[in-house]
């Protein structure tokens, strides 16, 4: 909320007044060491000293992080200087008047009962506690904290720079974090030095007390003619009272120093953290209660205190246990209410629109395949499949979401692409799938089925008959391998559906570091992300790997100025990938088995080619199209029966049109143009699709 001009002037005036007040206060503290003070003024200042020490202690206990009290090192110096000035003023009054105000006299008579020996012992105990326990520990913690904070400072600054470069934070937030890191280092460095003030104050207190006692005895005996006992009683009581008045604030300040240094990892006030962490486990309180009751049974120990403590601790444990149970119930109810409220909100319908790219749903009987505790290795197989697809197709397959579906049969599974089922099958655990690879010597009894990936006839045989099936010449596959093979084929067939604009952008961003020239030339000056996506999808749809994106992009950059038709651009890219395409179709005998087309067929297809806004199509007589497809199928089956995996070879002008003609009836049929055959590739014709004129 903005402040008005008069308010700003008032705030500015208060700030100037506070600065002036602090300067005058420090100057008055120094003057106190030189000018004498009346006892009444000394009483007021001693009360201020005790109140200031309590205030500082309470502040350190309630700050959430040390930097909220970053002025503490300077405040510690001023408080120490103020306390020493009071010690000098009280010493002057004790030696001159034998009276230093009511506060010191009260501490000398009432607090220690008028016994200067007891008072001196208590004073020494306070000094030892402050010097050896609190101050020594705080000094060590401050030293270590300063060292580690300074050592960690470059790493923290690098982390801020990394977040800034990644776009996670703004410039303003980065500057704020850097200032905070620098302030933190300065604070712990200052505390490392400021802790020496408390240490020096404890030493100075002992020296001042000894000087006061010796000086008081000298003044009382030599100047005032008092006896040794009277002088010792008078001046020692005042000196010890003065020491106690100064040591109590000093002890409070040193305690505050230790608290603020040791609270580096705090997130709330000291009281909140102590109550939450000490009483967070009712079990420990119950154990402590039992031990208290056991101590009450030990002969010689007081029974009542331990019984009271044991009962109190046990009651606290019971109350905490009930409170925790109530909190759990309350959180559960709140979670249910939030869930109900979330389902009522209209915008949450968007969550149901988020589809997993690839899903594998399994029946409950197949859960052991994904349960690592039951030696299920399907997750590892899927990782290998994704790696294999990256090597073969050059495509990073998104993670496969696996979930159980009680609506499926126990051994059934369903593979979905973008929420739509594209493949399914059924497995039998503790069985093996046996397929006839052509060398079977005898039948084996089993449950007839079909291999889900390719639809080949197969049988399920129990694990006890696996060896028999292998001896008979069957190809034996375990259930996880059947599922993995089916998933692999599904991904290969639908790889083009997994390429979106985001994947294309990630591909281009990855290439930009080393091949920025072609990326900058192509996008967005020549082609958009969507047009490049269409080309990549066309390639993957015909099982052409996009693992060589540089060649693809350079070819697109060459021909994009001539045409924006993604089908034609795809043909140019296929020709640029001729060596890769040829290599992928070389058979076991070292050549590419090819089926050629009768020139008459090519003429019919060429005459029917039509280029529209929706792509390239073939407009020929349905009877002619059916005859061409039948002849291609017959020729391909004959070549396959001879042991070949042939491709259909045609002229570049009709390759795309022929693909459009055959993609529904024979989607896996590879069709290549003459320009897609590498010069060093060997091609052998294994058949020819002929055209017979009717009539």
C-alpha positions in Angstrom: 0.0 0.0 0.0 1.5 3.3 -1.1 2.1 6.0 1.6 1.2 9.6 1.2 3.7 12.4 1.1 3.2 13.6 4.7 3.5 10.0 5.9 6.8 9.7 4.0 8.1 12.8 5.6 7.2 11.5 9.1 8.9 8.2 8.5 12.0 10.0 7.1 12.1 12.2 10.2 11.8 9.2 12.5 14.6 7.5 10.7 16.9 10.6 11.1 15.8 10.9 14.8 16.7 7.2 15.5 20.1 7.6 13.9 20.8 10.7 16.0 19.6 8.9 19.2 21.9 5.9 18.6 24.9 8.3 18.0 24.1 10.2 21.2 23.7 7.0 23.2 27.1 5.7 22.2 28.7 9.0 23.0 27.0 9.0 26.5 28.3 5.5 27.1 31.8 6.7 26.6 31.3 9.8 28.7 30.0 7.5 31.6 33.5 6.0 31.9 34.9 9.5 32.6 32.2 11.5 34.5 30.8 10.4 37.8 27.1 9.4 38.0 24.8 9.9 41.0 23.5 6.6 42.6 20.0 7.3 41.4 21.1 7.6 37.8 23.2 4.4 38.2 20.1 2.5 39.4 18.2 3.6 36.4 20.9 2.6 34.0 21.4 -0.7 35.7 17.7 -1.4 35.3 17.9 -0.4 31.6 20.9 -2.8 31.2 18.9 -5.7 32.6 15.8 -4.9 30.6 17.9 -4.5 27.4 19.5 -7.9 28.0 16.1 -9.6 28.4 14.8 -7.9 25.3 17.8 -9.1 23.2 17.3 -12.7 24.6 13.6 -12.7 23.7 14.3 -11.3 20.2 16.9 -14.1 19.5 14.4 -16.7 20.6 11.6 -15.5 18.4 13.3 -14.7 15.1 12.8 -17.3 12.3 16.3 -16.8 10.8 19.5 -15.0 11.9 19.3 -12.4 9.2 16.2 -11.0 10.7 18.4 -9.7 13.5 21.4 -8.8 11.3 22.3 -5.9 13.6 23.1 -8.3 16.4 27.0 -8.0 16.1 26.8 -4.2 16.5 24.2 -4.5 19.2 26.4 -6.9 21.0 29.3 -4.5 20.9 27.2 -1.6 22.2 25.7 -3.7 25.0 29.1 -4.9 26.1 30.5 -1.3 26.0 27.4 -0.1 28.0 27.9 -2.8 30.7 31.6 -2.0 31.1 30.8 1.7 31.4 28.3 0.8 34.2 31.0 -1.3 35.9 33.4 1.7 35.8 30.7 4.1 37.2 29.7 1.7 40.0 33.4 1.1 40.9 33.9 4.9 41.3 30.9 5.2 43.6 31.9 2.2 45.7 35.4 3.5 46.3 34.4 7.1 46.8 31.2 6.8 48.8 30.9 3.2 49.9 27.4 3.3 48.3 26.5 2.6 44.7 22.7 2.7 44.7 19.9 0.5 45.8 20.2 -2.2 43.1 23.8 -3.1 43.9 23.1 -3.0 47.7 20.0 -5.2 47.2 22.1 -7.8 45.3 24.7 -7.6 48.0 22.4 -8.1 51.0 19.2 -9.8 49.8 20.3 -12.0 46.9 23.3 -13.5 48.6 22.1 -13.0 52.2 24.8 -10.6 53.2 27.5 -13.3 53.0 30.2 -12.0 50.7 31.9 -15.4 50.6 28.7 -17.0 49.2 28.3 -14.1 46.8 31.8 -14.4 45.6 31.4 -18.1 44.9 28.1 -17.5 43.0 29.9 -14.7 41.0 32.7 -17.1 40.1 30.2 -19.8 39.1 28.4 -17.4 36.8 31.6 -16.3 35.2 32.8 -19.8 34.7 29.4 -20.8 33.1 29.5 -17.8 30.9 33.2 -18.1 29.9 33.8 -21.8 29.6 30.4 -23.1 28.5 28.3 -20.6 26.7 30.9 -18.1 25.3 33.4 -20.8 24.4 30.8 -22.9 22.5 29.2 -19.9 20.8 32.7 -18.7 19.7 33.4 -22.2 18.1 30.0 -22.3 16.4 30.5 -18.8 15.0 33.9 -19.7 13.7 32.7 -22.8 12.0 29.6 -21.2 10.6 31.6 -18.3 9.2 34.1 -20.7 7.5 31.4 -22.9 6.0 29.3 -19.9 4.9 32.2 -18.3 3.1 33.2 -21.7 1.5 29.6 -22.3 0.3 29.1 -18.7 -1.1 30.5 -19.4 -4.7 28.3 -22.5 -5.0 25.2 -20.6 -3.9 25.9 -17.8 -6.3 26.3 -20.4 -9.1 23.0 -21.9 -8.2 21.3 -18.5 -8.5 22.9 -18.0 -11.9 21.8 -21.4 -13.0 18.2 -20.7 -12.0 18.3 -17.4 -13.7 19.6 -18.9 -16.9 17.0 -21.6 -16.8 14.3 -19.0 -16.5 13.1 -20.2 -13.1 13.6 -16.8 -11.4 13.6 -13.2 -12.5 16.4 -10.8 -12.6 15.0 -9.0 -9.5 14.7 -12.3 -7.6 18.3 -13.2 -8.6 19.6 -9.9 -7.3 17.6 -10.3 -4.0 19.1 -13.8 -3.5 22.7 -12.6 -4.2 22.2 -9.8 -1.7 20.9 -12.3 0.9 23.9 -14.6 0.3 26.3 -11.7 0.8 24.4 -10.5 3.9 24.5 -14.0 5.3 28.3 -14.3 4.8 28.8 -10.8 6.3 26.7 -11.7 9.3 28.5 -14.9 10.2 31.8 -13.3 9.6 30.8 -10.4 12.0 29.5 -12.9 14.6 32.8 -14.7 14.5 34.5 -11.5 15.7 31.7 -10.3 17.9 31.7 -13.4 20.0 35.2 -12.2 21.2 33.4 -9.3 22.9 31.5 -11.6 25.2 34.7 -13.6 26.0 36.6 -10.4 26.8 33.7 -9.1 28.9 33.9 -12.2 31.1 37.6 -11.8 31.7 37.2 -8.1 32.3 34.5 -8.8 35.0 36.8 -11.0 37.0 39.6 -8.4 36.9 37.2 -5.5 37.8 35.9 -7.5 40.8 39.4 -8.2 42.1 40.4 -4.6 41.6 37.3 -3.4 43.4 37.9 -5.7 46.4 41.6 -4.6 46.7 40.8 -1.0 46.2 37.9 -1.1 48.7 40.1 -2.7 51.4 42.8 0.0 50.8 40.3 2.9 50.9 38.5 1.5 54.0 41.5 0.6 56.0 44.0 3.2 55.0 41.8 6.3 54.3 38.8 5.7 56.5 40.5 3.9 59.4 38.1 0.9 59.3 39.0 -2.5 60.7 39.9 -5.3 58.3 36.6 -7.2 59.0 34.4 -4.1 58.6 36.2 -3.0 55.4 35.9 -6.6 54.0 32.3 -6.8 54.9 31.4 -3.4 53.5 33.3 -3.2 50.2 33.3 -6.9 49.4 29.5 -7.1 49.6 29.2 -4.0 47.4 31.7 -5.4 44.9 30.2 -8.8 44.7 26.7 -7.2 44.3 28.1 -5.1 41.5 29.6 -8.2 39.9 26.3 -10.0 40.1 24.4 -7.1 38.7 26.7 -7.0 35.7 27.1 -10.7 35.2 23.4 -11.5 35.0 22.9 -9.2 31.9 26.2 -10.5 30.5 24.9 -14.1 30.9 21.7 -13.2 29.2 23.6 -11.6 26.3 26.0 -14.5 25.9 23.0 -16.9 25.9 21.4 -14.8 23.2 24.6 -15.0 21.2 24.7 -18.7 21.4 21.0 -19.0 20.4 21.2 -16.8 17.3 24.4 -18.6 16.1 23.0 -22.1 16.6 19.7 -21.3 14.8 21.0 -21.4 11.3 18.4 -24.1 10.1 15.4 -22.7 11.9 12.1 -22.1 10.2 10.0 -20.8 13.2 10.5 -19.4 16.7 12.6 -21.3 19.2 9.7 -22.1 21.5 7.6 -23.5 18.6 10.5 -25.6 17.3 11.4 -27.0 20.7 7.8 -28.0 21.5 7.2 -29.5 18.1 10.5 -31.5 18.0 10.8 -32.5 21.7 7.2 -33.7 22.0 6.6 -35.0 18.5 6.8 -38.7 19.5 4.5 -40.0 22.2 6.4 -43.2 22.2 9.5 -41.6 23.7 7.4 -39.8 26.3 5.8 -43.2 27.4 9.3 -44.7 27.8 10.5 -41.7 29.8 7.3 -42.1 32.0 8.1 -45.7 32.6 11.7 -44.9 33.7 10.4 -42.2 36.1 8.2 -44.8 37.8 11.1 -47.2 38.0 13.2 -44.5 39.7 10.4 -44.1 42.2 10.8 -47.8 43.2 14.6 -47.5 43.9 15.2 -47.6 47.6 16.6 -44.3 49.0 15.3 -42.0 46.2 12.4 -39.7 46.9 9.2 -41.3 45.7 6.8 -38.3 45.3 8.9 -36.3 42.8 9.4 -39.2 40.5 5.8 -40.3 40.7 4.6 -36.8 39.8 7.1 -36.6 36.9 6.1 -40.1 35.7 2.4 -39.3 35.8 2.9 -35.9 34.1 5.0 -37.4 31.4 2.6 -40.3 30.9 -0.4 -38.0 30.7 1.4 -35.8 28.2 2.2 -38.9 26.1 -1.5 -39.9 26.2 -2.7 -36.4 25.3 -0.2 -36.2 22.4 -1.3 -39.6 21.1 -4.9 -38.5 21.1 -4.1 -35.2 19.5 -2.1 -36.9 16.8 -5.0 -39.3 16.1 -7.4 -36.4 15.9 -5.0 -34.5 13.6 -4.8 -37.5 11.2 -8.6 -37.8 11.2 -8.9 -34.1 10.6 -6.4 -34.1 7.7 -8.2 -37.1 6.2 -11.5 -35.3 6.4 -10.0 -32.1 4.9 -8.4 -34.2 2.1 -11.8 -35.8 1.3 -13.5 -32.4 1.4 -10.8 -30.9 -0.9 -11.2 -33.9 -3.3 -15.0 -33.4 -3.4 -14.5 -29.7 -3.9 -12.0 -30.3 -6.7 -14.3 -32.6 -8.5 -17.0 -29.9 -8.4 -14.9 -27.2 -9.9 -15.5 -26.9 -13.7 -11.8 -26.3 -14.6 -10.8 -29.6 -13.1 -12.4 -31.3 -16.1 -9.2 -30.4 -17.9 -7.4 -33.0 -16.0 -9.4 -35.7 -17.7 -8.2 -34.4 -21.1 -4.6 -35.2 -20.4 -3.9 -38.5 -22.1 -0.9 -40.7 -21.8 0.9 -41.1 -25.1 1.4 -44.8 -24.5 -0.5 -46.9 -22.0 -0.2 -50.6 -21.1 -3.2 -51.9 -19.2 -2.8 -55.4 -17.7 -5.1 -57.8 -15.9 -4.5 -58.6 -12.3 -3.0 -62.0 -13.3 -0.1 -60.2 -15.1 0.9 -58.0 -12.2 3.9 -60.4 -11.3 5.4 -59.3 -14.7 5.9 -55.7 -13.4 6.5 -56.6 -9.7 10.3 -56.6 -9.1 9.8 -58.4 -5.8 8.4 -61.3 -7.8 11.3 -61.1 -10.3 9.2 -59.3 -12.8 11.5 -57.7 -15.5 8.9 -56.0 -17.7 9.9 -52.5 -16.6 13.5 -53.2 -17.6 12.4 -54.7 -21.0 10.4 -51.5 -21.7 13.4 -49.4 -20.9 15.4 -51.5 -23.5 12.5 -51.1 -26.0 12.7 -47.3 -25.7 16.5 -47.4 -26.2 16.0 -49.7 -29.2 13.5 -47.4 -30.8 15.8 -44.5 -30.3 18.6 -46.4 -32.0 16.4 -47.6 -34.9 14.0 -44.8 -35.5 15.8 -41.8 -34.0 12.8 -41.1 -31.9 12.6 -40.6 -28.1 9.6 -42.7 -27.1 7.6 -41.2 -24.2 7.4 -43.2 -21.0 5.0 -46.1 -21.1 2.3 -45.8 -18.4 1.5 -49.2 -16.9 -1.7 -49.7 -14.9 -3.8 -52.6 -13.8 -7.4 -52.9 -15.1 -9.8 -55.1 -13.3 -12.2 -55.1 -16.2 -9.7 -57.1 -18.3 -9.4 -60.9 -18.0 -6.6 -61.9 -15.6 -4.1 -62.7 -18.3 -5.2 -60.1 -20.8 -3.5 -56.8 -21.7 -4.3 -53.8 -23.8 -1.9 -51.3 -25.5 -3.3 -47.8 -26.1 -1.9 -44.9 -28.1 -3.3 -41.6 -26.9 -6.1 -43.3 -25.0 -7.2 -45.5 -28.0 -6.6 -49.3 -28.0 -4.4 -50.3 -30.9 -3.4 -53.8 -29.7 -4.4 -56.4 -27.3 -3.5 -60.0 -26.3 -3.7 -62.6 -23.7 -0.8 -64.3 -21.9 -0.6 -67.5 -19.8 1.9 -67.3 -17.0 4.0 -70.4 -16.3 3.5 -71.3 -20.0 5.6 -70.7 -23.1 4.4 -69.6 -26.5 5.6 -72.0 -29.3 5.6 -71.0 -32.9 6.3 -73.1 -36.0 9.4 -71.5 -37.7 9.3 -74.1 -40.5 11.5 -76.8 -39.0 9.0 -78.5 -36.7 9.6 -82.3 -36.7 6.6 -83.3 -34.7 3.5 -81.9 -33.0 3.4 -80.9 -29.3 0.2 -80.7 -27.3 -0.8 -77.3 -26.2 -3.5 -74.6 -26.2 -3.9 -73.2 -29.7 -3.7 -69.4 -30.0 -2.1 -66.7 -32.2 1.0 -64.8 -31.7 -0.3 -61.2 -30.9 2.4 -59.1 -32.7 2.2 -60.7 -36.2 -0.9 -63.0 -35.9 1.0 -66.2 -36.5 -0.5 -69.5 -35.4 1.0 -70.7 -32.1 0.3 -72.8 -29.0 0.8 -72.4 -25.3 2.6 -75.2 -23.6 3.3 -75.5 -19.8 6.8 -74.8 -18.5 7.3 -78.5 -17.9 7.1 -79.2 -21.7 9.4 -76.4 -22.8 12.3 -78.6 -23.6 10.1 -81.0 -25.6 8.9 -78.1 -27.7 12.4 -76.9 -28.4 13.5 -80.4 -29.4 10.5 -80.6 -31.8 11.8 -77.5 -33.6 9.4 -74.8 -32.2 10.5 -71.3 -31.5 9.8 -71.0 -27.8 9.1 -67.6 -26.2 8.3 -66.7 -22.6 5.3 -64.5 -21.8 7.3 -61.2 -21.0 9.1 -61.5 -24.4 5.7 -62.0 -26.1 4.4 -58.8 -24.6 7.6 -56.9 -25.2 7.7 -57.9 -28.9 4.0 -56.9 -29.3 4.7 -53.5 -27.7 7.8 -53.0 -29.9 5.8 -53.6 -33.0 2.9 -51.4 -31.9 5.4 -48.5 -31.2 7.1 -49.1 -34.6 3.7 -49.0 -36.5 2.5 -45.9 -34.7 5.7 -44.0 -34.2 4.5 -41.3 -36.5 1.6 -40.6 -34.0 4.2 -39.9 -31.2 5.9 -37.0 -33.0 4.3 -33.7 -32.0 5.3 -30.1 -32.4 6.9 -30.2 -28.9 9.1 -33.1 -29.8 10.1 -31.3 -33.0 11.0 -28.2 -31.0 13.1 -30.3 -28.6 14.9 -31.9 -31.6 15.7 -28.5 -33.1 16.8 -27.1 -29.8 19.2 -30.0 -29.3 20.7 -29.4 -32.8 21.0 -25.7 -32.4 24.2 -25.8 -30.4 26.2 -27.6 -33.1 24.2 -27.0 -36.3 22.7 -23.6 -35.7 23.2 -22.5 -39.4 20.7 -25.0 -40.8 18.2 -24.6 -38.0 18.3 -20.8 -38.2 17.9 -20.9 -42.0 15.0 -23.3 -41.9 12.9 -22.2 -38.9 10.9 -20.1 -39.1 12.0 -18.4 -42.4 11.3 -21.4 -44.7 9.1 -23.9 -42.8 7.1 -23.9 -39.6 7.3 -26.5 -36.9 4.1 -28.1 -38.1 5.5 -28.6 -41.6 8.7 -30.2 -40.4 6.5 -32.3 -38.1 4.5 -33.6 -41.1 7.7 -34.5 -43.0 9.0 -36.5 -40.0 5.7 -38.2 -39.6 5.6 -39.2 -43.2 9.1 -40.8 -42.9 8.2 -42.7 -39.7 4.9 -43.9 -41.2 7.0 -45.8 -43.7 9.5 -47.0 -41.2 12.2 -44.6 -42.3 14.5 -43.7 -39.4 14.9 -40.0 -38.6 18.1 -40.6 -36.7 20.0 -38.4 -39.2 18.2 -35.1 -38.6 20.9 -33.0 -40.0 20.6 -34.5 -43.5 16.8 -34.2 -43.2 16.9 -30.5 -42.3 19.5 -29.6 -44.9 17.4 -31.3 -47.6 14.4 -29.4 -46.4 16.4 -26.1 -46.5 17.4 -26.9 -50.1 13.9 -27.6 -51.4 11.6 -25.5 -49.1 12.1 -22.4 -51.3 10.6 -24.4 -54.2 7.6 -25.9 -52.6 5.8 -26.1 -49.2 4.0 -29.4 -50.1 5.1 -31.7 -47.3 4.5 -34.8 -49.4 6.8 -33.6 -52.1 9.4 -32.5 -49.5 9.2 -35.9 -48.0 10.1 -37.5 -51.4 13.1 -35.2 -51.6 14.2 -36.2 -48.1 13.8 -39.9 -48.9 16.1 -39.5 -51.9 18.6 -37.7 -49.6 18.4 -40.7 -47.3 19.0 -43.2 -50.1 22.0 -44.9 -48.5 20.2 -45.4 -45.2 17.0 -46.7 -46.9 18.9 -49.0 -49.1 20.9 -50.4 -46.2 17.7 -51.2 -44.2 16.4 -53.4 -47.0 19.5 -55.4 -47.8 18.7 -59.1 -47.3 20.8 -61.9 -45.8 22.3 -62.6 -49.3 23.7 -59.1 -49.6 21.2 -57.6 -52.2 17.9 -55.8 -52.2 15.1 -58.2 -53.4 12.8 -56.1 -55.5 9.5 -56.4 -57.3 9.1 -54.3 -60.4 6.0 -52.9 -62.1 4.8 -53.4 -65.6 5.1 -50.0 -67.5 1.4 -50.2 -68.2 0.7 -50.2 -64.5 2.9 -47.2 -64.0 1.2 -45.4 -66.8 -2.3 -46.1 -65.3 -1.2 -44.8 -61.9 0.6 -41.8 -63.3 -2.5 -40.8 -65.2 -4.6 -40.9 -62.1 -2.4 -38.8 -59.8 -4.1 -35.7 -58.4 -2.6 -33.1 -56.1 -5.0 -31.4 -53.8 -4.9 -29.2 -50.7 -5.2 -32.4 -48.6 -2.3 -34.2 -50.3 -1.6 -36.5 -53.2 -4.2 -39.1 -54.3 -4.8 -41.7 -57.1 -8.0 -41.4 -59.0 -8.3 -44.5 -61.2 -11.0 -47.0 -62.0 -11.8 -49.1 -58.9 -11.6 -52.3 -60.9 -8.1 -51.3 -62.2 -7.1 -50.4 -58.7 -8.3 -53.8 -57.3 -6.5 -55.7 -60.1 -3.3 -53.8 -59.3 -3.5 -54.6 -55.6 -4.3 -58.3 -56.3 -1.3 -58.6 -58.6 1.0 -56.9 -56.2 -0.2 -59.2 -53.3 0.3 -62.3 -55.4 3.8 -61.4 -56.6 4.8 -60.4 -53.0 3.5 -63.6 -51.5 5.4 -65.7 -54.2 8.6 -63.8 -53.4 8.1 -64.2 -49.7 7.6 -67.9 -50.1 11.0 -68.1 -51.8 12.6 -66.7 -48.6 12.8 -63.0 -49.6 11.6 -59.8 -48.0 11.1 -57.8 -51.2 10.4 -54.2 -51.8 8.3 -52.8 -54.6 10.5 -50.7 -56.9 9.0 -48.0 -59.1 9.7 -44.6 -60.7 10.0 -41.5 -58.5 6.9 -39.9 -60.2 4.5 -42.6 -58.9 6.1 -43.8 -55.7 3.9 -41.6 -53.4 0.8 -42.4 -55.4 1.5 -46.1 -55.3 2.0 -45.8 -51.5 -1.4 -44.1 -51.2 -3.0 -46.9 -53.3 -1.6 -49.7 -51.1 -1.3 -48.3 -47.6 -4.7 -49.5 -46.5 -4.6 -53.0 -47.9 -0.8 -53.6 -47.3 0.4 -51.0 -44.8 3.8 -52.7 -44.2 4.6 -53.1 -47.9 7.9 -51.1 -48.5 7.7 -49.1 -51.7 11.0 -47.5 -53.0 11.7 -45.3 -56.0 14.8 -45.8 -58.2 16.2 -42.6 -56.8 16.1 -44.1 -53.3 18.6 -46.9 -54.2 22.1 -46.0 -53.3 24.6 -46.2 -56.2 26.6 -49.0 -54.5 23.6 -51.0 -53.6 23.0 -54.3 -55.3 19.4 -54.9 -56.5 18.0 -58.2 -57.7 14.5 -58.6 -59.2 12.5 -61.4 -57.6 9.2 -60.7 -59.4 7.3 -58.4 -61.6 3.7 -57.2 -61.3 2.2 -57.6 -64.8 -0.8 -56.1 -66.4 -3.1 -58.2 -68.5 -5.7 -56.4 -70.7 -9.2 -57.7 -70.3 -11.1 -58.6 -73.4 
